[in-house]
Amino acid sequence: MSESALPPQARWALTSLALSMLMPSLDTSIANAGLPTLAAAFDATFQQVQWIVLAYLLAVTTLIVSVGRLGDGIGRRRLLLIGIGIFTSASLCCALAPGLGWLIGARAVQGLGAAIMFALTIALVADAVPKARAGSAMGLLATMSATGTSLGPSLGGLLIANVGWPSIFVLNVPLGLLNAWLVYRYLPADRPAKSAVAFDCLGTVVLVLTLAAYALAMTLDGYTLMLLLISLCGAGVFVGVEMKAKAPLIRLSLFADPRLSSSLALTFLVTTVMMTTLVVGPFYLSRGLGLGSTVVGLALSVGPLLAACGGVPAGRLVDRFGARRVVPGALLGLAGGCALLALLPTRFGLAAYLLPMAVIASSYAMFQAANNTGLMSTVSQAQRGVVSALLGLARNLGLITGAAVMGAVFAFATGDPTQAPAEVIGSGLHCTFGVAAALMVMALIVSRTRITCGSEPARESVVSVNTKVD
């Protein structure tokens, strides 16, 4: 996006939103690089220090919808400032944690702040920039998300090696203070509901417990079936609670709109496939191709780097051609990239991995910008927070599902990926990305709902009718 096309107020407001997306994205992955160091520092096992990552991800996943709904009621800018404060304070507590339990608890609180920032950043784009520049703004936020996720491991490793593990959390303190000032100074104050909005406490509790059960089912061995059954029952209870609630956390009528339901389904499917690249890639590059750790790290950074660089150009494509045209093209690119990974012989070496990854990464950048812009442009002012949060929820559930389910597909195809020979790892890659390509074909079918559901004004009127202020 050309910054000169925006007035200074909008430019700085967009900068604040970019930081609000970058910070929680960075902390999604920055702690991974420090797990061995943290295990040694706290004399803990790998399974124990793994909860430093899981506590953050679980908090974001379970709370993101609730805080999005709360923002619609009390004001999104006000709640974003609170979220930045929580995130920054919890980051300092992480750095000062005297023990592993304290660190895990502080990471969970940090996840609450991250949930607020993820939920409200996209919703506030309409308040920060003109509607004609919304696609480019969404592309910038997609760039920040990809940059944070890709930069986390390398930055974390650099800080830990030269400064010490607390530095990966202290980094958020100056960034958080700067971000809070930018939001307070430049982001326009949105108007909360004129009358007090009742908060659906029962629905919130049921949803949090349901999502926690699902997330734990994807991450805890031995309890998967039981937790999946609990999450399924919880989903049924949640639907019943929301149907009777006077001020539901999520208006079920929202899902009658094909634009929303298809966008959420597509986000879930696409992020499931994107997590597959992070799960399978390291094993294939190191054991399948026999590359050293330095080359593996560089190869793994190619995809996120291209996604980061492609975010703004993708947003410009959306501004020019519209989301309805860009989304199917992006999904086709994702399906093609996965098919290449499934079909190209391993004897072609690193090029047979990097070329498909370039296609997947650039297509993902286009999908993010188009899908988010197309959905948020049709959502009423009163429901932007909760719809933005639903997008974040679909993304996180896709990441968790991709890590667990697609990782299980890869493990099934290879036996034990840590011990399997190179040729078995290669066949496992082909099998796993064959499944991923099938998921993207399914996504293309789902996207047909978006294209055939009528004109833009008609869709907007449906959303408006179904999302009146409580």
C-alpha positions as CSV (number, residue, x, y, z in Angstrom):
1,M,0.0,0.0,0.0
2,S,1.3,3.4,-0.8
3,E,1.5,5.3,2.5
4,S,1.3,8.6,0.6
5,A,-2.2,7.7,-0.4
6,L,-3.3,7.9,3.3
7,P,-3.5,11.0,5.5
8,P,-1.0,11.0,8.4
9,Q,-3.7,10.1,11.0
10,A,-4.8,7.0,9.0
11,R,-1.2,6.1,8.3
12,W,-0.3,6.0,12.0
13,A,-3.6,4.3,12.9
14,L,-2.7,1.6,10.4
15,T,0.8,1.3,11.9
16,S,-0.8,0.7,15.3
17,L,-3.0,-2.1,13.9
18,A,0.1,-3.6,12.2
19,L,1.9,-3.7,15.5
20,S,-1.2,-5.2,17.2
21,M,-1.0,-8.0,14.7
22,L,2.8,-8.4,14.7
23,M,3.2,-8.7,18.5
24,P,0.9,-11.7,19.2
25,S,2.0,-13.4,16.0
26,L,5.6,-13.1,17.0
27,D,4.9,-14.7,20.4
28,T,3.0,-17.6,18.7
29,S,6.4,-19.0,17.6
30,I,9.2,-17.1,19.4
31,A,9.1,-19.4,22.5
32,N,9.6,-22.5,20.4
33,A,13.3,-21.6,19.8
34,G,13.8,-21.4,23.6
35,L,12.3,-24.7,24.7
36,P,15.6,-26.6,25.0
37,T,17.1,-23.7,27.0
38,L,14.0,-23.4,29.2
39,A,14.0,-27.1,29.8
40,A,17.6,-26.8,31.1
41,A,16.9,-23.6,33.1
42,F,13.9,-25.1,34.9
43,D,15.1,-28.7,35.0
44,A,12.0,-29.8,33.2
45,T,11.1,-32.4,30.6
46,F,10.1,-31.6,27.0
47,Q,6.5,-32.5,27.7
48,Q,6.5,-30.0,30.6
49,V,8.1,-27.1,28.7
50,Q,5.8,-27.8,25.7
51,W,3.1,-26.2,27.8
52,I,4.8,-22.9,27.5
53,V,3.6,-22.9,23.9
54,L,0.3,-24.7,24.5
55,A,-0.8,-22.4,27.3
56,Y,-0.6,-19.4,25.0
57,L,-2.3,-21.1,22.0
58,L,-5.1,-22.6,24.2
59,A,-5.8,-19.2,25.8
60,V,-6.0,-17.5,22.4
61,T,-8.2,-20.2,20.9
62,T,-10.7,-20.5,23.7
63,L,-11.1,-16.7,24.5
64,I,-10.9,-15.0,21.1
65,V,-14.7,-15.1,20.3
66,S,-15.7,-14.0,23.8
67,V,-13.4,-10.9,23.7
68,G,-14.5,-10.1,20.2
69,R,-18.1,-10.0,21.4
70,L,-17.1,-7.9,24.4
71,G,-15.4,-5.4,22.2
72,D,-18.7,-4.9,20.2
73,G,-20.3,-3.9,23.5
74,I,-17.8,-1.7,25.4
75,G,-15.9,-0.3,22.4
76,R,-13.2,-2.0,20.3
77,R,-10.5,0.7,20.7
78,R,-10.9,0.7,24.5
79,L,-10.7,-3.1,24.7
80,L,-7.7,-3.2,22.4
81,L,-5.8,-0.8,24.7
82,I,-6.7,-3.1,27.6
83,G,-5.5,-6.1,25.6
84,I,-2.2,-4.5,24.8
85,G,-1.8,-3.6,28.5
86,I,-2.5,-7.3,29.5
87,F,-0.1,-8.6,26.8
88,T,2.7,-6.3,27.8
89,S,2.4,-6.8,31.5
90,A,2.2,-10.6,31.1
91,S,5.3,-10.5,28.9
92,L,7.2,-8.8,31.7
93,C,5.9,-11.4,34.2
94,C,7.1,-14.2,31.8
95,A,10.6,-12.7,31.8
96,L,10.6,-12.5,35.7
97,A,9.0,-15.9,36.3
98,P,10.8,-17.7,39.2
99,G,9.6,-21.2,38.1
100,L,8.1,-23.1,35.2
101,G,4.6,-23.0,36.7
102,W,4.7,-19.2,37.0
103,L,6.0,-19.0,33.4
104,I,3.2,-21.2,32.0
105,G,0.6,-19.2,34.0
106,A,2.0,-15.9,32.7
107,R,1.9,-17.3,29.1
108,A,-1.8,-18.1,29.6
109,V,-2.5,-14.5,30.7
110,Q,-0.4,-13.3,27.7
111,G,-2.6,-15.4,25.5
112,L,-5.7,-13.5,26.9
113,G,-4.1,-10.2,25.7
114,A,-3.2,-11.8,22.4
115,A,-6.8,-13.0,21.9
116,I,-8.0,-9.4,22.4
117,M,-5.4,-8.1,19.9
118,F,-6.1,-10.8,17.3
119,A,-9.9,-10.4,17.7
120,L,-10.1,-6.7,17.3
121,T,-7.3,-5.7,14.9
122,I,-9.1,-6.8,11.7
123,A,-12.4,-5.3,13.0
124,L,-10.8,-1.9,13.5
125,V,-9.5,-1.6,9.9
126,A,-12.7,0.0,8.7
127,D,-12.3,2.7,11.4
128,A,-8.6,3.3,10.4
129,V,-8.6,3.5,6.6
130,P,-10.9,4.5,3.8
131,K,-13.1,1.7,2.4
132,A,-11.3,1.8,-0.9
133,R,-8.0,0.9,0.8
134,A,-9.4,-1.9,2.9
135,G,-7.9,-4.6,0.8
136,S,-4.4,-3.2,0.9
137,A,-4.8,-2.7,4.7
138,M,-5.8,-6.4,5.1
139,G,-2.9,-7.3,3.0
140,L,-0.6,-5.4,5.3
141,L,-2.0,-7.2,8.4
142,A,-1.6,-10.5,6.6
143,T,2.1,-9.5,6.0
144,M,2.5,-8.7,9.7
145,S,1.0,-12.0,10.8
146,A,3.2,-14.0,8.5
147,T,6.3,-11.9,9.4
148,G,5.7,-12.4,13.1
149,T,5.2,-16.2,12.8
150,S,8.3,-16.6,10.5
151,L,10.5,-14.2,12.4
152,G,9.8,-15.8,15.8
153,P,12.1,-18.8,15.8
154,S,15.1,-17.1,14.3
155,L,14.8,-14.0,16.4
156,G,14.2,-16.1,19.5
157,G,17.3,-18.2,18.9
158,L,19.4,-15.0,18.3
159,L,18.2,-13.4,21.5
160,I,18.6,-16.5,23.6
161,A,22.1,-17.1,22.4
162,N,23.3,-13.5,23.0
163,V,21.2,-12.1,25.8
164,G,19.3,-15.0,27.6
165,W,15.8,-16.5,27.5
166,P,14.1,-13.7,29.4
167,S,14.9,-11.3,26.5
168,I,12.3,-13.0,24.2
169,F,9.6,-11.7,26.5
170,V,11.2,-8.4,27.5
171,L,11.2,-7.5,23.8
172,N,7.4,-7.0,24.1
173,V,7.6,-4.3,26.8
174,P,8.9,-1.4,24.6
175,L,6.8,-2.6,21.6
176,G,3.7,-2.8,23.8
177,L,4.3,0.7,25.3
178,L,4.8,2.2,21.8
179,N,1.7,0.3,20.4
180,A,-0.5,1.5,23.3
181,W,0.5,5.1,22.6
182,L,-0.1,4.8,18.9
183,V,-3.6,3.3,19.5
184,Y,-4.5,5.9,22.0
185,R,-3.2,8.8,19.9
186,Y,-4.2,7.9,16.4
187,L,-6.9,5.2,16.3
188,P,-10.3,6.8,16.1
189,A,-12.6,6.0,19.0
190,D,-15.4,3.7,17.9
191,R,-18.8,4.1,19.5
192,P,-19.9,1.3,21.8
193,A,-23.5,0.3,22.0
194,K,-25.7,3.2,23.2
195,S,-27.2,1.0,25.9
196,A,-25.5,-1.6,28.0
197,V,-25.1,-4.9,26.1
198,A,-25.7,-8.0,28.2
199,F,-22.8,-10.4,28.1
200,D,-23.6,-14.0,27.6
201,C,-21.7,-15.5,30.6
202,L,-23.2,-19.0,30.3
203,G,-22.5,-19.2,26.6
204,T,-19.0,-18.0,27.2
205,V,-18.3,-20.6,29.8
206,V,-19.7,-23.4,27.6
207,L,-17.8,-22.2,24.5
208,V,-14.5,-21.9,26.4
209,L,-14.9,-25.4,27.9
210,T,-15.9,-26.9,24.5
211,L,-12.9,-25.3,22.6
212,A,-10.6,-26.3,25.4
213,A,-11.7,-29.9,25.1
214,Y,-11.2,-29.8,21.3
215,A,-7.8,-28.2,21.6
216,L,-6.6,-30.6,24.2
217,A,-7.9,-33.5,22.1
218,M,-5.6,-32.4,19.4
219,T,-2.6,-32.1,21.8
220,L,-2.9,-34.8,24.5
221,D,-2.2,-38.4,23.6
222,G,-4.4,-41.1,25.1
223,Y,-7.4,-38.9,25.7
224,T,-8.3,-37.9,22.2
225,L,-11.6,-39.8,21.7
226,M,-12.9,-38.9,25.2
227,L,-12.1,-35.2,24.7
228,L,-13.5,-35.1,21.2
229,L,-16.7,-36.6,22.5
230,I,-16.8,-34.0,25.3
231,S,-16.2,-31.2,22.7
232,L,-19.0,-32.6,20.5
233,C,-21.5,-32.7,23.4
234,G,-20.3,-29.2,24.4
235,A,-21.0,-27.9,20.9
236,G,-24.6,-29.2,21.2
237,V,-25.1,-27.6,24.6
238,F,-23.7,-24.3,23.3
239,V,-26.2,-24.3,20.4
240,G,-29.0,-24.9,22.9
241,V,-27.8,-22.1,25.2
242,E,-27.4,-19.6,22.3
243,M,-30.9,-20.4,21.0
244,K,-32.4,-19.4,24.4
245,A,-30.1,-16.5,25.3
246,K,-31.5,-13.0,25.2
247,A,-28.1,-11.6,24.2
248,P,-26.2,-14.6,22.6
249,L,-22.5,-14.6,22.4
250,I,-22.8,-15.7,18.8
251,R,-26.0,-15.1,16.9
252,L,-26.6,-18.5,15.2
253,S,-28.5,-16.7,12.4
254,L,-25.1,-15.3,11.3
255,F,-24.2,-18.8,10.0
256,A,-27.2,-18.7,7.7
257,D,-25.3,-16.2,5.6
258,P,-23.2,-18.2,3.1
259,R,-20.5,-15.5,3.0
260,L,-19.7,-15.9,6.7
261,S,-20.0,-19.7,6.9
262,S,-17.9,-20.3,3.7
263,S,-15.2,-17.8,4.8
264,L,-14.8,-19.6,8.2
265,A,-14.7,-23.0,6.6
266,L,-12.1,-21.8,4.0
267,T,-10.0,-20.3,6.7
268,F,-10.1,-23.5,8.7
269,L,-9.1,-25.7,5.7
270,V,-6.4,-23.4,4.4
271,T,-4.7,-22.9,7.8
272,T,-4.9,-26.7,8.4
273,V,-2.8,-27.1,5.2
274,M,-0.4,-24.3,6.0
275,M,0.4,-25.9,9.4
276,T,1.1,-29.1,7.4
277,T,4.1,-27.4,5.8
278,L,5.5,-26.5,9.3
279,V,5.0,-30.1,10.6
280,V,6.3,-32.1,7.6
281,G,8.9,-29.7,6.2
282,P,11.6,-30.0,8.9
283,F,11.6,-33.8,8.8
284,Y,11.6,-34.0,5.0
285,L,14.4,-31.4,4.6
286,S,16.6,-32.9,7.3
287,R,16.0,-36.6,7.1
288,G,14.6,-36.9,3.6
289,L,17.1,-34.7,1.8
290,G,19.9,-34.9,4.4
291,L,20.3,-31.2,4.7
292,G,22.2,-29.5,7.6
293,S,20.4,-27.4,10.2
294,T,21.4,-24.1,8.7
295,V,20.1,-25.0,5.3
296,V,16.9,-26.4,6.8
297,G,16.3,-23.2,8.7
298,L,16.8,-21.1,5.5
299,A,14.5,-23.4,3.5
300,L,11.8,-23.3,6.1
301,S,11.9,-19.5,6.1
302,V,11.2,-19.2,2.3
303,G,7.5,-19.9,2.6
304,P,6.7,-17.5,5.4
305,L,9.0,-14.8,3.9
306,L,7.1,-15.0,0.5
307,A,3.8,-14.9,2.3
308,A,5.0,-11.8,4.2
309,C,6.2,-10.1,1.1
310,G,3.1,-11.0,-0.9
311,G,0.6,-9.6,1.6
312,V,0.5,-6.0,0.4
313,P,0.6,-6.9,-3.4
314,A,-2.2,-9.4,-2.7
315,G,-4.2,-6.6,-1.1
316,R,-3.8,-4.5,-4.1
317,L,-5.1,-7.3,-6.3
318,V,-8.2,-7.5,-4.1
319,D,-8.7,-3.7,-4.3
320,R,-8.5,-4.0,-8.1
321,F,-10.3,-7.2,-9.0
322,G,-12.5,-7.9,-5.9
323,A,-12.4,-10.7,-3.4
324,R,-14.9,-12.9,-5.4
325,R,-12.3,-13.3,-8.2
326,V,-9.2,-13.5,-6.1
327,V,-10.3,-16.2,-3.6
328,P,-10.9,-19.0,-6.1
329,G,-7.6,-18.2,-7.8
330,A,-5.7,-18.4,-4.5
331,L,-7.3,-21.7,-3.6
332,L,-6.4,-23.1,-7.0
333,G,-2.8,-22.0,-6.4
334,L,-2.8,-23.7,-3.0
335,A,-4.2,-26.9,-4.5
336,G,-1.6,-26.8,-7.3
337,G,1.3,-26.3,-4.9
338,C,0.2,-29.2,-2.7
339,A,-0.3,-31.4,-5.7
340,L,3.3,-30.5,-6.9
341,L,4.6,-31.6,-3.4
342,A,2.7,-34.8,-3.7
343,L,3.9,-35.7,-7.2
344,L,7.4,-34.3,-7.8
345,P,10.1,-37.0,-7.3
346,T,12.4,-36.5,-4.4
347,R,15.4,-37.0,-6.7
348,F,14.9,-33.4,-7.9
349,G,16.1,-32.4,-4.4
350,L,15.6,-29.1,-2.7
351,A,14.1,-27.4,-5.8
352,A,11.2,-29.9,-5.8
353,Y,10.4,-28.5,-2.3
354,L,11.0,-24.8,-2.7
355,L,9.1,-24.4,-6.0
356,P,5.8,-25.7,-4.7
357,M,6.3,-23.9,-1.4
358,A,6.7,-20.6,-3.3
359,V,3.3,-21.3,-5.0
360,I,1.7,-22.2,-1.7
361,A,3.0,-19.2,0.2
362,S,2.1,-16.6,-2.5
363,S,-1.4,-18.2,-2.9
364,Y,-1.8,-18.1,0.9
365,A,-1.1,-14.4,1.0
366,M,-3.7,-13.8,-1.7
367,F,-6.3,-15.9,0.1
368,Q,-5.8,-14.1,3.4
369,A,-6.2,-10.6,1.9
370,A,-9.2,-11.6,-0.2
371,N,-11.0,-13.7,2.3
372,N,-10.8,-11.2,5.1
373,T,-11.6,-8.2,3.0
374,G,-14.5,-9.9,1.3
375,L,-16.1,-10.9,4.6
376,M,-15.5,-7.8,6.7
377,S,-16.8,-5.5,3.9
378,T,-20.3,-7.1,4.3
379,V,-20.5,-7.2,8.1
380,S,-22.5,-4.7,10.0
381,Q,-20.8,-2.3,12.4
382,A,-22.3,-3.9,15.5
383,Q,-20.9,-7.4,14.7
384,R,-17.4,-6.6,13.4
385,G,-15.7,-7.6,16.6
386,V,-17.3,-11.0,16.9
387,V,-17.0,-11.8,13.2
388,S,-13.3,-10.9,13.3
389,A,-12.9,-13.1,16.3
390,L,-14.6,-16.0,14.5
391,L,-12.0,-15.7,11.7
392,G,-9.3,-15.8,14.3
393,L,-10.9,-18.8,15.9
394,A,-11.2,-20.7,12.6
395,R,-7.5,-19.9,12.0
396,N,-6.3,-21.2,15.4
397,L,-8.5,-24.3,15.2
398,G,-7.0,-25.0,11.7
399,L,-3.5,-24.6,13.1
400,I,-4.2,-27.0,15.9
401,T,-5.9,-29.5,13.7
402,G,-3.2,-29.3,11.1
403,A,-0.5,-30.0,13.7
404,A,-2.4,-33.0,15.1
405,V,-4.3,-34.6,12.2
406,M,-1.9,-33.9,9.3
407,G,1.0,-34.8,11.6
408,A,-0.8,-38.1,12.3
409,V,-1.2,-38.7,8.6
410,F,2.6,-38.1,8.1
411,A,3.4,-40.4,11.1
412,F,1.1,-43.1,9.7
413,A,2.8,-43.0,6.3
414,T,6.3,-43.1,7.7
415,G,6.0,-45.1,10.9
416,D,8.3,-43.0,13.1
417,P,9.5,-39.9,11.3
418,T,12.5,-39.5,13.6
419,Q,13.8,-43.0,12.6
420,A,12.5,-43.6,9.1
421,P,14.9,-43.8,6.2
422,A,15.0,-41.0,3.5
423,E,12.9,-42.8,0.9
424,V,10.1,-43.5,3.5
425,I,10.2,-39.9,4.5
426,G,9.8,-38.9,0.9
427,S,6.8,-41.2,0.4
428,G,5.3,-39.8,3.6
429,L,5.6,-36.3,2.2
430,H,3.8,-37.3,-1.0
431,C,1.0,-39.0,0.9
432,T,0.5,-36.1,3.4
433,F,0.4,-33.5,0.7
434,G,-1.9,-35.6,-1.4
435,V,-4.4,-35.4,1.5
436,A,-3.6,-31.6,1.7
437,A,-4.4,-31.2,-2.1
438,A,-7.7,-33.0,-1.5
439,L,-8.5,-30.6,1.3
440,M,-7.9,-27.7,-1.1
441,V,-10.1,-29.2,-3.7
442,M,-12.8,-29.4,-1.0
443,A,-12.1,-25.7,-0.3
444,L,-12.6,-24.8,-4.0
445,I,-16.0,-26.5,-3.8
446,V,-16.9,-24.6,-0.6
447,S,-15.9,-21.3,-2.3
448,R,-18.6,-21.9,-4.9
449,T,-21.1,-21.0,-2.2
450,R,-19.5,-17.6,-2.0
451,I,-19.7,-17.0,-5.7
452,T,-23.3,-18.2,-6.2
453,C,-24.9,-16.6,-3.1
454,G,-26.0,-13.5,-4.9
455,S,-25.0,-9.9,-5.4
456,E,-22.9,-7.9,-2.9
457,P,-25.8,-5.6,-1.8
458,A,-28.0,-8.6,-1.2
459,R,-25.4,-10.3,1.0
460,E,-24.9,-7.2,3.0
461,S,-28.6,-6.8,3.7
462,V,-28.8,-10.3,4.9
463,V,-25.9,-9.8,7.4
464,S,-27.4,-6.5,8.5
465,V,-30.8,-8.0,9.2
466,N,-29.3,-10.9,11.1
467,T,-26.9,-8.8,13.2
468,K,-29.0,-6.0,14.8
469,V,-27.6,-4.5,17.9
470,D,-28.9,-6.2,21.1
